[in-house]
Each structure stands twice: as C-alpha cells, then as structure tokens.
Amino acid sequence: MEESITILSAIKQKFACGDVDIRTYSPLTLAYIGDAIYDLVIRTVIVGRANKPPNNLHKTVIKYVNAGTQARMIEALEEELTPEEEAVYHRGRNAKSYTSAKNASVADYRKATGLEALFGYLYLQDRTDRLLVLIQTAFDKMGMEI
C-alpha cells in the first residue's frame, strides 16, 4: 500500500527544508504562513464549487478572508481549542505587529492575527485535518455556509 504524502511533506522533501522546532517561530511568522494557508483553503473551496470569472471569485473569497470574519471565527472557536492551541492563539494575538488592517478595528486585527498564527502552527505541524475541522466548526457556529 502506498503511503500518502502531504503537501507540507512534499515541499520539505522537494526543496530540502530541514525540520525546525516550530515552537521557536515568532507568532508573526506563524501568522504569515497561516494567512496564506487559510486563504488557500477558502479559495480551494470556492473554486471547487463554482467556475466563475476571477473577479466574482475574489468577491466571494473576501467575505471569508478578512479580519472581521476571522475575529468572529476565533470567538466561535474559543471553547473548541486545546490548551496548546489556545496558547498559540494568544501568542499571535498579543504579538506586536507594525501593520494594521485597513478596514478592521485593532481588536479584530489582533484576533485575526492570533487565528492565523494558530492556522500556521497547525499547518507546520502537518495537522491539516485539525485545521480544516476548526475552519468548518467556526463557520457552522457562526451560521455561515462556505
């Protein structure tokens, strides 16, 4: 039986990325990759459900990929997080960022950064299954269909 390989494993293997203890990464580094992974998940779902012109796809994606929605997501997930996940979220939320969102409050931006740090942490741990469960759970609790 052939063993399945994850995207993360394939990237690390193809580009000779060494193993690093991700607990040593700054929370903003985790948020940086978490933002990209969350965006990829949402885009994959949206494209998988409809073949539309790119402008229409973008309009749909931005409903989900913005600081306000992400802040509501983490609020919906608070009871679902393990202590480890909660600690990663708090590190990300409390990190001193030198940028801010154009269309979000500082509080929402910080919550979104914390959520992105959590997503980055889970991705770099190769725990995509948990990442996807959290995204789906948040949308279910918020009453949003994706």
C-alpha positions in Angstrom: 0.0 0.0 0.0 1.3 3.4 -1.0 1.6 5.9 1.8 0.1 9.3 1.1 2.3 12.3 1.2 1.1 15.7 2.4 1.7 19.0 0.6 4.0 20.1 3.5 6.0 16.9 3.3 6.3 17.2 -0.4 7.5 20.8 -0.2 10.0 20.0 2.5 11.3 17.0 0.6 11.5 18.7 -2.9 13.2 21.8 -1.6 15.4 20.2 1.1 13.8 22.1 4.0 15.1 20.9 7.3 13.0 20.1 10.3 12.7 23.1 12.7 11.0 23.2 16.1 8.1 25.4 15.2 7.7 26.4 18.8 10.7 28.6 18.2 9.0 30.6 15.4 7.7 34.0 16.2 3.9 34.3 16.3 4.0 36.7 13.4 5.9 34.1 11.3 3.2 31.6 12.1 0.5 34.2 11.2 2.3 34.9 7.9 2.1 31.2 6.8 -1.3 30.8 8.4 -2.8 33.7 6.5 -1.6 32.0 3.2 -3.0 28.6 4.2 -6.3 29.9 5.3 -6.6 31.9 2.0 -5.7 28.7 0.1 -8.3 26.7 1.9 -11.1 29.2 1.2 -10.0 29.7 -2.5 -9.9 26.0 -3.0 -13.5 25.6 -1.6 -14.8 28.5 -3.6 -13.2 27.4 -6.9 -14.3 23.8 -6.3 -17.9 24.9 -6.0 -18.2 27.2 -9.0 -16.3 28.0 -12.1 -16.7 31.8 -12.2 -14.7 34.7 -13.6 -11.8 35.6 -11.3 -13.5 38.9 -10.2 -16.6 37.1 -9.0 -14.4 34.5 -7.2 -12.5 37.3 -5.5 -15.7 39.0 -4.3 -16.8 35.7 -2.8 -13.5 34.9 -1.1 -13.2 38.3 0.6 -16.4 37.6 2.6 -14.3 34.9 4.4 -10.8 36.2 4.2 -10.9 39.4 6.3 -10.0 40.4 9.8 -13.7 40.9 10.8 -14.7 37.4 9.8 -11.6 35.9 11.3 -12.2 37.7 14.6 -15.7 36.2 14.7 -14.3 32.8 13.9 -11.9 32.7 16.8 -14.7 33.9 19.1 -16.8 31.0 17.9 -13.9 28.6 18.4 -12.8 29.6 22.0 -14.4 26.5 23.6 -13.1 24.2 20.9 -9.4 24.9 21.4 -7.0 22.7 23.2 -4.7 24.4 25.8 -1.8 24.2 23.4 -3.9 25.8 20.6 -5.2 28.5 22.9 -1.6 29.3 23.9 -0.5 29.6 20.2 -3.6 31.8 19.5 -2.8 34.1 22.5 0.9 34.5 21.4 -0.3 35.5 17.9 -3.0 37.9 19.2 -0.6 39.6 21.6 2.3 39.9 19.1 3.4 43.4 18.4 2.6 44.0 14.7 3.8 47.0 12.8 0.9 46.9 10.4 -2.9 47.0 10.7 -5.9 46.2 8.6 -7.4 49.0 6.5 -11.0 48.0 7.2 -10.9 46.5 10.7 -10.5 47.6 14.3 -7.3 47.0 16.1 -9.0 44.4 18.3 -10.3 42.4 15.3 -7.0 42.7 13.6 -5.2 41.2 16.6 -7.7 38.4 16.9 -7.3 37.6 13.2 -3.5 37.6 13.6 -3.9 35.1 16.5 -6.1 32.9 14.4 -3.7 33.0 11.5 -0.9 32.1 13.9 -2.9 29.1 15.1 -3.6 28.0 11.5 0.1 28.4 10.6 1.1 26.4 13.7 -1.3 23.5 12.7 -0.1 23.6 9.1 3.6 23.5 10.1 2.8 20.6 12.4 1.2 18.8 9.4 -2.1 18.8 11.2 -4.2 19.9 8.2 -7.1 17.7 9.4 -7.4 19.7 12.7 -7.1 23.0 10.7 -10.0 22.0 8.4 -12.1 20.9 11.4 -11.6 24.2 13.1 -12.5 26.2 10.0 -15.6 24.2 9.4 -16.6 24.3 13.1 -16.2 28.1 13.1 -18.4 28.6 10.1 -21.0 26.2 11.5 -21.1 28.0 14.8 -21.3 31.4 13.0 -24.1 30.2 10.8 -22.0 30.9 7.7 -22.0 28.4 4.8 -18.8 28.0 2.9 
